[in-house]
């Protein structure tokens, strides 16, 4: 298990680029030390400030993935932030409910000053703040984010433990789409320590006022040690990563390609070949979206073989689970490919990295 370095603000300004280039997590201390957010590190103070802020809440996402009939739909409800925590404490709300990865409400955005991150980000206007609220003992199941953006996750109040694992370890995580079938939430502390030794992962508990940098495409698991409020500032991705995110269904093949593009340039030639193949397959004409899905899946299998990632093996993958996983992937793919008749074509020449005219 690897420790995550912690930098104070002055060191962060001079060293952050090194962490981006090496695709290494890091924690900043005092990033918002002179902002209004610093006044909200006490949970009750923050709750008083934002008590009536309207949130969209749902079950923690993997809660529904476990129940096949609900795996492709998320049911959201709207509730005031203060009422949300009251109902959880009264046990009239499912404790697995949380506000997760939703754009921060305007009343909360009004209290942010993203200029505090100007030295970390080329253009603060491209930052998108996402608000998280969850009760003690909740968690975010091990997954990676399919938008392939950089993340600065600021812990407003309460404490949360982050586990981070880089994409090269995917074959050990029993991946299904962008989820892992390894339930870290059920591990004992000693089991988790041994597991993180095996996957060479990172682990840290964020205190109020801490900000963790998470590189694009990283696996992460989050445990709510206390009632917690936090904001994830998402920003920055190449045009190519944006196309992979918005045009193709989630898969560890794409995750690994994005990760490798952030590495040394001398490794890119084979990666770019796979990417050109994917786009060529995407641009073909198909009878319907399922034919398109199966053609792209065939290329995914080739890419997974290249990286030695087998998603259909492991102690937890019985044949019926494999079949159900495939069905879910096909259903989900309709979101991406059902417009096949509109000839939605990706222009390779518009992507500098792939343009070799």
C-alpha positions in Angstrom: 0.0 0.0 0.0 1.3 3.4 -0.9 1.0 6.6 1.1 -0.4 9.8 -0.5 1.9 12.8 -0.1 0.4 15.9 1.6 1.5 19.3 0.4 0.9 22.7 2.0 -0.3 25.5 -0.3 3.1 27.0 -1.1 4.6 23.6 -2.0 1.5 22.7 -4.1 2.0 25.7 -6.3 5.5 24.6 -7.3 5.0 20.8 -7.4 1.5 20.1 -8.8 2.7 19.7 -12.4 4.9 16.8 -11.3 2.0 14.9 -9.9 -0.1 15.5 -13.0 2.7 14.2 -15.3 3.4 11.2 -13.2 -0.3 10.5 -12.7 0.1 10.4 -9.0 -2.5 11.3 -6.3 -1.7 14.1 -3.8 -3.4 15.9 -1.0 -3.3 19.7 -0.6 -3.6 21.2 2.9 -5.3 24.7 3.0 -6.3 25.1 -0.6 -9.3 27.2 0.5 -7.7 28.6 3.7 -8.6 32.2 2.9 -12.1 31.5 1.4 -15.6 31.3 2.9 -15.5 27.5 2.7 -12.9 27.4 5.5 -15.6 28.7 7.8 -17.8 25.7 7.2 -15.5 22.9 8.4 -17.8 22.3 11.3 -20.7 20.1 10.1 -23.4 21.9 12.0 -22.2 25.3 10.8 -22.3 24.1 7.2 -25.8 22.5 7.7 -27.1 25.8 9.1 -25.7 27.7 6.1 -27.2 25.3 3.5 -30.1 23.8 5.4 -32.7 24.7 2.8 -30.6 24.0 -0.3 -32.4 21.6 -2.6 -30.6 18.3 -3.4 -31.2 15.4 -5.8 -30.5 12.2 -3.9 -30.5 8.6 -4.9 -29.3 5.2 -3.7 -25.5 4.8 -3.8 -25.1 3.8 -7.4 -23.9 0.2 -7.0 -26.8 -0.5 -4.7 -29.0 -0.6 -7.8 -26.5 -2.4 -10.0 -26.6 -5.3 -7.6 -30.4 -5.6 -8.3 -30.5 -6.4 -12.0 -34.0 -5.0 -12.5 -32.9 -1.5 -11.4 -29.4 -1.5 -12.8 -30.1 0.8 -15.8 -32.3 3.3 -14.0 -31.6 5.7 -11.1 -34.6 7.1 -9.2 -33.8 10.6 -7.8 -35.8 12.5 -5.2 -35.5 16.1 -4.2 -35.0 17.1 -0.6 -33.6 19.9 1.5 -30.0 19.3 2.7 -31.0 19.7 6.4 -34.1 17.5 6.0 -32.0 14.8 4.3 -29.7 14.3 7.3 -32.7 14.6 9.8 -34.6 11.8 8.0 -31.5 9.6 7.9 -31.0 10.0 11.6 -34.7 9.3 12.2 -34.3 6.2 10.1 -37.1 7.3 7.8 -34.6 7.5 4.9 -32.5 4.6 3.5 -29.0 5.3 4.9 -27.6 4.4 1.5 -29.1 7.5 0.0 -26.7 10.2 -0.9 -26.2 13.2 -3.1 -23.4 12.0 -5.4 -21.8 13.4 -8.6 -24.6 16.0 -9.1 -23.8 19.5 -10.2 -23.5 21.7 -7.1 -26.7 23.7 -6.4 -26.5 27.4 -7.2 -26.7 28.4 -3.5 -23.6 26.4 -2.8 -21.8 27.6 -6.0 -22.4 31.1 -4.8 -20.2 30.4 -1.8 -17.3 29.1 -3.8 -14.4 31.1 -5.1 -12.7 29.0 -7.7 -10.0 31.6 -8.2 -8.3 29.7 -5.3 -7.5 27.0 -7.9 -6.2 29.3 -10.6 -2.6 28.2 -10.1 -3.6 24.6 -10.6 -5.9 24.9 -13.6 -5.3 26.7 -16.9 -8.9 28.0 -17.1 -11.1 28.1 -14.0 -14.1 28.7 -16.2 -13.9 25.0 -17.3 -14.2 23.7 -13.8 -17.5 22.0 -12.9 -18.3 21.6 -9.2 -20.2 18.5 -8.1 -21.6 18.3 -4.6 -21.6 15.2 -2.3 -23.6 14.7 0.8 -23.7 11.4 2.7 -24.2 10.0 6.2 -21.8 8.1 8.4 -21.1 4.5 7.2 -22.2 5.2 3.6 -19.8 4.5 0.8 -19.1 4.8 -2.9 -18.4 1.4 -4.3 -15.1 0.9 -6.2 -15.4 2.4 -9.7 -13.8 4.8 -12.1 -15.4 7.9 -13.7 -16.1 7.6 -17.4 -15.7 11.3 -18.2 -11.9 10.9 -17.9 -11.4 14.3 -16.2 -9.0 15.5 -13.5 -10.6 15.8 -10.1 -9.8 18.0 -7.1 -12.1 16.7 -4.3 -12.4 19.2 -1.4 -13.6 17.9 2.0 -15.8 20.7 3.5 -16.7 18.9 6.7 -16.8 15.4 8.2 -14.2 12.8 7.3 -14.0 10.4 4.3 -11.5 7.7 3.5 -10.3 7.4 -0.1 -8.8 4.3 -1.7 -7.3 4.9 -5.2 -6.0 2.3 -7.6 -4.5 3.0 -11.0 -5.9 1.5 -14.2 -3.1 -1.0 -14.8 -4.5 -3.1 -11.9 -7.9 -3.6 -13.6 -7.5 -7.4 -14.1 -7.3 -7.8 -10.3 -10.5 -5.8 -9.7 -13.1 -8.0 -11.6 -14.3 -5.1 -13.7 -17.8 -4.8 -15.1 -18.3 -1.6 -17.2 -16.8 1.1 -14.9 -17.5 -0.9 -11.7 -15.4 -3.4 -9.8 -17.1 -6.5 -8.5 -14.7 -6.4 -5.5 -16.7 -5.1 -2.5 -14.1 -3.2 -0.4 -17.0 -2.0 1.9 -17.1 -5.6 3.3 -13.3 -5.9 3.9 -11.8 -5.8 7.4 -9.0 -3.3 7.9 -6.4 -6.0 7.7 -8.0 -7.5 4.5 -8.1 -4.0 2.9 -4.4 -3.5 3.8 -3.5 -6.8 2.2 -5.6 -6.1 -0.9 -4.0 -2.7 -1.4 -0.6 -4.3 -1.1 -1.6 -6.6 -3.9 -2.9 -3.8 -6.2 -0.3 -1.3 -5.1 -3.1 1.2 -4.2 -3.2 4.3 -2.1 -5.3 5.1 1.0 -5.9 8.2 3.0 -8.5 9.8 5.3 -9.4 13.4 4.4 -10.0 15.8 7.2 -12.1 19.0 6.8 -10.2 21.4 4.6 -8.2 18.8 2.7 -8.2 18.5 -1.1 -7.2 15.3 -2.9 -6.1 15.3 -6.5 -7.3 12.2 -8.4 -5.9 11.6 -11.9 -8.2 10.8 -14.8 -9.6 7.2 -15.1 -8.4 6.1 -11.6 -10.4 3.5 -9.7 -11.6 4.9 -6.4 -13.6 3.8 -3.4 -14.9 6.2 -0.7 -16.0 5.5 2.8 -18.0 8.0 4.9 -16.3 7.9 8.3 -18.7 10.7 9.5 -21.6 12.7 8.1 -19.9 14.5 5.3 -20.2 17.3 2.8 -17.7 17.7 0.0 -17.2 19.2 -3.5 -15.5 17.6 -6.4 -14.1 20.1 -8.9 -13.9 18.3 -12.3 -11.9 19.8 -15.1 -9.6 19.2 -18.1 -9.5 16.5 -20.7 -8.2 16.2 -24.3 -10.6 16.3 -27.2 -9.9 12.6 -27.8 -10.8 11.7 -24.2 -14.0 13.6 -24.5 -14.9 11.6 -27.6 -14.2 8.3 -25.9 -16.4 9.4 -23.0 -19.4 10.7 -25.0 -19.4 8.3 -28.0 -18.5 4.9 -26.6 -20.0 2.8 -23.8 -17.9 2.3 -20.6 -15.2 -0.4 -20.6 -11.8 -1.0 -19.0 -10.4 -1.1 -22.6 -11.2 2.7 -23.0 -10.1 3.4 -19.4 -6.7 1.9 -20.1 -6.3 3.7 -23.4 -7.0 7.1 -21.7 -4.6 6.3 -18.9 -1.8 5.3 -21.3 -2.2 8.5 -23.4 -1.2 10.4 -20.2 2.1 8.4 -20.1 5.4 8.7 -22.0 5.0 9.5 -25.7 7.1 6.6 -26.8 4.3 4.2 -25.8 1.6 5.9 -27.9 2.0 4.4 -31.3 0.1 1.1 -30.5 -2.4 3.0 -28.4 -3.2 5.4 -31.3 -3.6 2.4 -33.7 -6.3 0.9 -31.4 -8.0 4.3 -31.2 -8.1 4.8 -34.9 -9.5 1.2 -35.3 -12.2 2.1 -32.7 -13.3 5.2 -34.5 -13.3 3.5 -37.9 -15.6 0.8 -36.5 -17.8 3.5 -34.9 -18.1 5.3 -38.3 -19.3 2.2 -40.3 -23.0 1.9 -41.3 -24.9 -0.7 -39.2 -28.3 -2.4 -39.4 -29.1 -1.3 -35.8 -27.4 -0.2 -32.6 -26.9 -3.8 -31.4 -24.8 -4.6 -34.4 -22.7 -1.5 -33.7 -22.4 -2.5 -30.0 -21.2 -6.0 -30.9 -18.6 -4.6 -33.4 -17.3 -2.3 -30.8 -17.3 -5.0 -28.1 -15.1 -7.2 -30.5 -12.6 -4.4 -30.6 -12.8 -3.9 -26.9 -11.9 -7.6 -26.5 -8.8 -7.2 -28.6 -7.7 -4.2 -26.6 -8.3 -6.0 -23.3 -6.3 -8.9 -24.6 -3.5 -6.5 -25.5 -3.4 -5.3 -21.9 -4.0 -8.7 -20.5 -7.4 -7.8 -18.9 -9.9 -10.6 -18.9 -13.3 -9.4 -17.6 -15.0 -12.8 -17.8 -12.8 -14.8 -15.4 -12.4 -14.8 -11.6 -14.0 -16.5 -8.6 -17.1 -14.3 -8.6 -18.1 -14.7 -12.3 -20.5 -17.6 -12.7 -21.9 -18.1 -16.2 -25.3 -16.5 -15.3 -23.5 -13.5 -13.9 -21.5 -13.2 -17.2 -24.7 -13.4 -19.2 -26.4 -10.8 -17.0 -23.4 -8.5 -17.3 -23.5 -8.7 -21.1 -27.3 -7.9 -21.2 -26.7 -4.8 -19.0 -23.9 -3.7 -21.3 -26.2 -4.1 -24.4 -29.0 -2.1 -22.7 -26.6 0.6 -21.6 -25.1 0.8 -25.1 -28.4 2.0 -26.5 -27.8 5.3 -24.9 -24.7 5.7 -27.1 -25.6 4.0 -30.4 -29.4 4.3 -30.9 -28.8 7.3 -33.2 -27.0 5.1 -35.8 -29.4 6.1 -38.5 -28.3 9.7 -38.2 -24.8 8.8 -39.3 -23.2 10.3 -36.3 -19.6 10.3 -37.6 -16.3 11.1 -35.7 -13.9 13.2 -37.8 -10.5 11.7 -37.2 -8.8 14.7 -38.9 -10.3 17.0 -36.2 -8.3 15.2 -33.5 -4.7 16.5 -33.6 -3.3 13.4 -31.9 -4.8 11.1 -34.6 -4.2 13.4 -37.6 -1.2 12.1 -39.4 -1.8 13.7 -42.8 
